[in-house]
Amino acid sequence: MSSPELFRAPFPFSTTRRLAAESFEDMVKFVVDIERRILCAGGGLHSDEEQLLLEDGSLQDNLWGANYYLDDPEESRFEYTSMINVRPAQNNRAQQIESPEIRRHVRDLAAFFFESLK
């Protein structure tokens, strides 16, 4: 497994392919900071990406984990599930991001990074 990488700007799809090849082949785990609008991707655990973002100055409340499936149809490309999403204090009691608004923020931000240079 590769180490997670921090991104502050969109990256070419070839980078997405490389991140997938270094871990799960068809999927990239990622964590976004929905306030700072940055993304950490790659590696095998959302918790590693979360830690890198925390060390970079992100606040826990703003970090959400998900998965990006490169070759899936657009409607099923994103999966909003991660252990780091379990936050009863923020009314998220499951691994799935329960808030439609937060899911939308995560999807829009991830699409900006993963797909804008596709």
trRosetta pair geometry for C-beta under 8 A, 3 or more apart (Angstrom, degrees):
i j d omega theta_ij theta_ji phi_ij phi_ji
1 22 6.8 89 -153 149 41 84
1 23 5.5 49 -132 -109 84 81
1 43 5.8 66 162 -150 112 50
1 44 4.2 -44 -135 -35 155 113
2 5 7.9 -18 135 -28 120 100
2 19 7.2 -116 60 -134 143 58
2 22 3.8 13 -17 154 123 140
2 23 6.4 -86 27 -54 91 91
2 42 5.2 -53 92 175 115 114
2 43 5.9 -103 88 -74 65 54
3 42 6.8 39 100 118 35 118
3 43 5.7 5 -163 -79 23 108
3 48 7.6 -130 -154 160 62 134
4 40 5.1 38 164 168 123 103
4 41 6.6 167 -151 89 83 17
4 42 4.8 155 -122 75 45 84
4 43 4.0 -51 -55 -4 77 132
4 48 5.2 164 -15 119 126 102
4 49 4.4 -178 -134 -90 156 74
4 52 5.3 -149 90 -2 125 151
5 19 7.3 -113 28 -100 120 115
5 40 6.8 177 85 -152 34 65
5 41 6.2 -25 59 65 83 67
5 42 5.0 45 10 25 89 138
6 38 6.6 7 -171 166 91 122
6 39 7.7 153 -156 88 49 44
6 40 5.1 -26 -99 -100 63 87
6 52 5.9 -149 -61 144 105 123
6 53 7.2 150 -111 -83 108 67
6 56 6.2 128 -122 -67 154 157
7 10 7.8 56 165 -108 126 14
7 11 5.8 -88 -132 -26 137 120
7 38 6.6 167 83 -167 53 76
7 39 4.9 -17 62 69 104 90
7 40 7.2 171 16 -88 75 34
7 41 6.7 -2 0 15 122 103
7 113 5.7 104 107 -146 140 126
8 38 5.3 -28 -102 -117 64 103
9 113 8.0 135 130 -118 24 79
10 112 6.1 -115 -78 152 104 66
10 113 5.3 -167 -111 -131 61 37
10 114 7.9 -98 -142 3 86 16
10 116 4.3 -79 -120 63 157 119
10 117 5.0 150 139 -20 119 107
11 15 4.1 -48 143 54 123 153
11 16 7.1 150 93 -41 103 77
11 113 6.6 16 17 -177 84 79
11 114 8.0 -10 56 -102 84 35
11 117 6.6 -120 111 37 20 141
12 15 5.3 111 65 -2 69 96
12 16 7.8 -128 112 2 47 86
12 117 4.9 -92 -102 122 49 133
13 16 5.1 -45 -155 33 50 117
13 17 6.4 54 146 -21 72 98
13 114 7.7 62 -107 177 70 63
13 115 7.7 40 -86 -115 100 42
13 117 6.4 -157 -26 97 73 83
13 118 4.6 77 -61 -115 126 67
14 17 5.5 -47 -148 35 36 115
14 18 6.4 40 150 -21 64 103
15 18 5.5 -51 -148 35 34 113
15 19 6.4 36 153 -20 65 103
16 19 5.8 -53 -148 35 30 111
16 20 6.4 29 153 -17 64 106
16 28 6.3 -107 -157 -21 76 152
16 68 7.4 -80 -152 112 116 136
16 70 6.2 145 142 -106 115 112
16 114 5.5 83 -97 -146 136 85
17 20 5.8 -58 -150 38 30 111
17 21 6.2 30 154 -21 66 108
17 70 7.0 91 -91 -133 63 156
18 21 5.7 -55 -144 36 30 111
18 22 6.3 27 158 -18 64 109
19 22 6.0 -61 -150 37 28 109
19 23 6.7 -11 162 11 62 114
19 28 4.7 43 116 -117 119 126
19 41 5.5 13 -161 131 157 110
19 42 4.4 -105 -142 -87 103 91
20 23 6.5 -88 -151 51 27 87
20 24 6.3 -67 -156 66 68 72
20 25 5.9 10 157 151 92 12
20 26 6.2 52 -172 -96 128 6
20 27 6.3 130 -130 52 99 19
20 28 5.1 -82 -75 -57 76 90
20 70 5.6 -40 -67 -29 161 137
21 25 6.5 45 -109 -112 42 48
22 42 6.5 12 78 -150 129 101
23 27 7.7 -86 100 86 107 70
23 28 6.9 103 55 -116 132 58
23 29 7.1 -103 141 12 158 95
23 42 6.5 177 -30 -156 134 56
23 43 6.5 40 -91 97 135 8
23 44 5.8 -177 -142 -81 110 66
24 27 4.3 -37 99 61 134 89
24 28 7.2 -169 43 -75 109 33
24 29 7.4 97 -6 -23 135 88
24 44 8.0 128 -48 -118 94 69
26 69 6.1 15 142 -151 91 79
26 70 5.9 -131 -166 36 57 100
26 71 6.0 -65 -151 23 102 108
27 67 5.3 2 -175 -179 117 112
27 68 6.6 153 -156 77 64 47
27 69 5.1 -27 -98 -97 88 65
27 70 7.1 -144 -83 -6 34 82
28 41 5.3 24 161 -173 120 116
28 42 6.7 -28 -154 -72 102 48
28 67 7.0 157 78 -158 41 63
28 68 4.8 -14 58 58 92 102
28 70 7.2 75 -7 -51 98 96
28 114 7.7 172 59 -109 138 125
29 41 7.0 164 89 -147 49 66
29 42 7.6 -106 62 25 78 4
29 43 6.9 -76 67 78 116 71
29 44 7.2 72 23 -167 142 18
29 45 7.2 -99 110 165 163 4
29 46 5.5 -119 173 -69 123 74
29 49 6.8 -160 122 -13 99 142
29 65 7.1 -3 -175 -168 94 104
29 66 7.9 169 -153 93 56 34
29 67 5.6 -36 -101 -102 58 79
29 82 7.6 113 -156 -102 105 117
30 39 5.7 -4 -175 -173 122 104
30 40 6.6 159 -156 83 69 48
30 41 4.0 -21 -101 -97 98 89
30 46 7.9 9 82 -115 14 85
30 49 6.6 -172 -152 -165 35 167
30 65 7.2 168 93 -147 41 61
30 66 6.1 -20 67 67 84 75
30 67 7.3 141 20 -107 76 29
30 68 6.1 24 4 -9 124 111
30 110 6.3 132 87 -119 146 111
30 113 8.0 170 -162 83 157 144
31 39 7.3 157 82 -156 44 58
31 40 5.0 -7 58 58 92 99
31 41 7.8 -175 23 -74 57 52
31 46 5.6 116 -62 -160 109 85
31 49 4.0 156 13 117 117 120
31 50 5.2 -167 -124 -70 171 66
31 53 6.0 -118 107 -12 123 143
31 63 5.5 11 175 -170 115 99
31 64 6.8 166 -152 81 69 32
31 65 4.7 -32 -96 -93 85 74
31 66 7.8 139 -95 19 40 63
31 82 7.5 152 -91 -178 89 175
31 84 6.8 -2 -111 70 124 156
32 37 7.9 -9 -174 -138 103 33
32 38 7.2 168 -152 87 64 41
32 39 5.0 -25 -101 -102 80 78
32 40 7.8 -175 -81 22 35 66
32 63 7.2 167 83 -142 38 53
32 64 5.9 -18 57 59 84 84
32 66 7.5 -7 2 21 103 108
32 105 7.9 -168 106 129 138 87
32 106 5.6 162 42 -132 135 73
32 109 4.9 114 -158 105 153 138
32 110 6.2 -108 -52 -61 137 83
33 36 4.2 4 114 44 130 102
33 37 7.0 -67 88 -7 83 16
33 38 5.1 15 40 52 112 83
33 39 7.7 -144 19 -72 71 37
33 53 5.6 174 -52 -166 114 132
33 58 4.4 -122 -101 -124 135 126
33 59 7.9 106 -145 41 110 62
33 62 4.9 42 -158 125 75 113
33 63 5.7 -28 -93 -87 68 70
34 37 7.4 26 -164 -77 27 54
34 62 5.4 -144 44 -169 76 82
34 64 6.4 30 -32 11 113 116
34 102 7.0 -97 -58 -145 166 77
34 105 4.6 44 -141 144 128 133
34 106 6.7 -64 -81 -71 113 64
34 109 6.4 -140 -113 -25 67 154
35 58 7.9 145 55 -142 103 83
35 59 7.2 11 37 40 143 108
35 62 4.3 -65 6 -133 108 143
36 57 7.6 119 -87 97 157 97
36 58 6.0 -109 11 -102 140 87
36 62 6.9 94 1 135 87 149
37 109 6.1 -147 -138 -129 71 117
38 53 7.1 164 95 -125 114 104
38 56 7.6 -99 100 115 157 147
38 58 7.5 -126 59 -75 117 119
39 109 6.7 165 -67 145 109 104
39 110 6.7 121 -113 -104 140 61
39 113 4.7 -47 21 -56 155 169
40 49 3.9 160 110 -164 116 94
40 50 7.7 -169 66 -54 141 26
40 52 5.2 151 -138 79 151 122
40 53 5.2 -125 -15 -52 138 101
41 49 6.8 33 -82 -117 21 137
41 68 7.7 -20 -130 21 130 128
41 113 7.7 166 -23 132 136 141
42 49 7.6 136 56 -85 57 110
43 48 4.8 -106 143 86 153 140
43 49 6.3 179 54 -53 129 88
44 48 7.2 64 57 13 63 139
45 48 4.6 98 72 -4 95 99
45 49 7.4 -166 100 0 57 82
46 49 5.6 -59 -155 41 42 111
46 50 5.9 48 147 -25 73 106
46 65 3.7 31 -151 -135 142 148
46 82 4.2 62 -39 -155 174 128
46 83 6.6 167 58 43 124 79
46 84 4.9 -131 125 0 123 121
47 50 5.3 -48 -142 36 34 118
47 51 6.3 40 155 -24 64 102
47 83 7.0 -22 -52 74 104 115
47 84 6.1 167 -82 -65 65 111
48 51 5.7 -51 -150 32 30 113
48 52 6.7 32 151 -19 62 103
49 52 5.8 -52 -152 34 34 112
49 53 6.5 31 152 -15 65 106
49 65 7.2 127 72 -109 125 102
50 53 5.9 -61 -153 39 31 109
50 54 6.3 31 152 -20 67 106
50 60 8.0 44 -174 -124 111 73
50 63 5.5 104 -130 157 89 149
50 65 6.9 -52 -60 -64 108 114
50 84 5.0 -179 -66 -119 149 155
51 54 5.6 -52 -146 35 32 112
51 55 6.3 32 155 -17 65 106
52 55 5.8 -55 -149 38 30 111
52 56 6.4 27 151 -18 62 110
53 56 5.4 -59 -148 39 34 112
53 58 4.1 -8 155 19 95 145
53 63 5.8 142 96 -105 146 126
54 57 7.9 150 -177 15 27 10
54 58 5.6 -79 -85 64 38 90
54 60 6.8 20 -100 -72 111 74
54 63 7.5 -47 -60 -42 83 154
58 62 6.0 -128 -172 74 95 114
58 63 5.8 86 143 -63 135 108
59 62 5.0 76 69 9 87 108
59 63 7.6 -164 92 -18 45 91
60 63 5.9 -64 -152 25 36 113
61 87 7.9 132 -119 -167 60 157
61 90 6.4 155 -139 -83 86 136
63 84 6.6 -56 121 149 108 132
64 80 7.6 -15 163 -157 115 93
64 82 7.5 139 175 43 54 130
64 84 7.6 171 -141 104 29 105
64 85 6.0 49 -146 -100 75 96
64 97 5.8 41 -163 -93 127 131
64 102 6.2 160 -83 169 159 112
64 105 7.9 100 31 89 148 105
64 106 5.1 -90 97 -89 134 126
65 81 7.8 -42 106 109 93 29
65 82 2.8 -35 94 36 124 172
65 83 7.6 -2 57 46 152 50
65 84 4.5 96 -10 52 130 114
65 85 5.7 -121 44 -41 89 94
66 78 5.9 4 164 -170 134 94
66 79 6.2 163 -169 84 81 50
66 80 4.8 -32 -111 -113 109 49
66 81 7.1 84 -126 29 57 41
66 82 6.4 -95 -62 -24 31 117
66 97 7.2 -36 -77 -12 105 127
66 106 5.5 119 -20 162 144 134
66 107 8.0 -116 156 -74 175 61
66 110 6.6 -79 75 -61 133 155
67 78 7.2 149 78 -157 54 48
67 79 4.3 -7 55 57 104 104
67 81 6.9 -20 3 53 108 82
67 82 7.8 154 -35 -63 83 95
68 77 6.5 6 -155 158 67 87
68 78 6.2 -17 -103 -102 63 68
68 110 6.1 -168 -78 175 121 129
68 114 5.5 -161 -159 -96 159 163
69 72 3.9 41 106 -3 123 123
69 76 7.0 -24 56 124 138 79
69 77 5.4 -145 60 -150 83 49
69 78 7.6 -147 18 -65 83 23
69 79 6.9 65 -23 -13 107 105
70 77 7.9 60 -97 -147 7 98
72 76 4.8 -100 162 94 128 91
72 77 4.7 175 79 -93 103 56
73 76 5.5 55 63 31 84 94
73 77 6.9 -123 94 -47 34 86
74 77 5.5 -31 -141 -13 30 124
78 106 7.5 148 -178 117 141 101
78 107 5.3 -161 36 -111 174 92
78 110 6.4 122 -108 82 126 149
80 85 7.4 97 158 -93 79 164
80 96 5.7 68 97 -158 91 66
80 97 4.0 -79 163 25 124 105
80 103 5.2 -44 -92 -120 162 98
80 106 6.3 111 -117 84 106 151
80 107 7.9 -57 -73 -57 113 92
81 85 7.2 -116 -151 26 31 143
81 95 4.8 40 -160 130 82 105
81 96 5.2 -27 -93 -87 80 62
81 97 7.8 -124 -71 -6 36 71
82 85 4.9 107 66 -12 81 102
82 95 6.0 -179 63 -171 21 88
83 86 6.1 -34 -171 3 51 112
83 95 5.9 -31 -83 -118 39 103
85 92 5.7 -92 164 148 81 136
85 94 7.3 -12 110 99 109 54
85 95 5.6 92 61 -165 111 39
85 96 6.9 -131 108 82 148 9
85 97 5.4 -104 -149 -73 141 69
86 92 6.8 -152 -134 117 23 89
86 93 6.9 20 -148 -170 75 28
86 94 6.7 -93 -102 138 79 8
86 95 6.0 -24 -55 -80 94 53
87 90 4.1 11 121 34 122 107
87 91 7.9 1 101 42 85 31
87 92 4.6 36 55 60 86 102
87 93 7.9 -98 67 -73 37 35
88 91 7.4 33 -168 -86 38 21
88 92 7.4 -115 -73 65 24 47
88 93 5.3 48 -96 -97 77 81
91 98 7.2 -112 130 74 81 132
91 99 7.4 82 96 -59 107 108
92 97 6.6 -30 -137 -135 133 50
92 98 5.2 -178 -123 20 75 107
92 99 6.9 -70 -81 -12 104 96
92 102 7.9 -54 -78 54 134 162
93 98 7.4 27 32 -29 67 149
94 98 6.1 104 41 -57 107 109
97 102 5.3 -131 -179 103 121 113
97 103 4.9 156 102 -76 123 82
97 106 6.4 160 -8 3 174 151
98 102 8.0 41 63 48 50 124
99 102 4.0 70 79 13 115 106
99 103 6.5 -178 91 -10 59 83
100 103 5.5 -54 -145 39 33 115
100 104 6.3 38 155 -23 65 104
101 104 5.7 -52 -150 33 30 113
101 105 6.6 31 151 -18 63 103
102 105 5.5 -50 -149 35 36 113
102 106 6.3 36 152 -19 67 105
103 106 5.7 -56 -147 38 31 111
103 107 6.1 28 156 -18 66 109
104 107 5.8 -55 -143 39 29 110
104 108 6.1 27 160 -17 65 109
105 108 6.0 -57 -143 38 26 108
105 109 6.2 20 160 -13 63 112
106 109 6.1 -62 -146 41 25 107
106 110 6.0 21 159 -15 64 113
107 110 5.9 -59 -141 41 26 107
107 111 6.1 27 159 -20 65 108
108 111 5.9 -54 -145 36 26 110
108 112 6.5 35 152 -25 61 104
109 112 5.5 -50 -154 28 32 117
109 113 6.8 21 153 -9 64 104
110 113 5.9 -60 -151 41 35 104
110 114 5.6 8 164 1 73 117
111 114 6.2 -63 -124 53 26 95
111 115 4.8 -32 -165 34 67 124
111 116 7.3 97 140 -45 65 81
112 115 7.5 -8 -45 52 7 80
112 116 5.3 12 -161 -34 44 128
113 116 7.2 17 -55 13 6 106
114 118 7.6 26 137 -56 62 112
115 118 4.8 -26 -155 -17 58 129
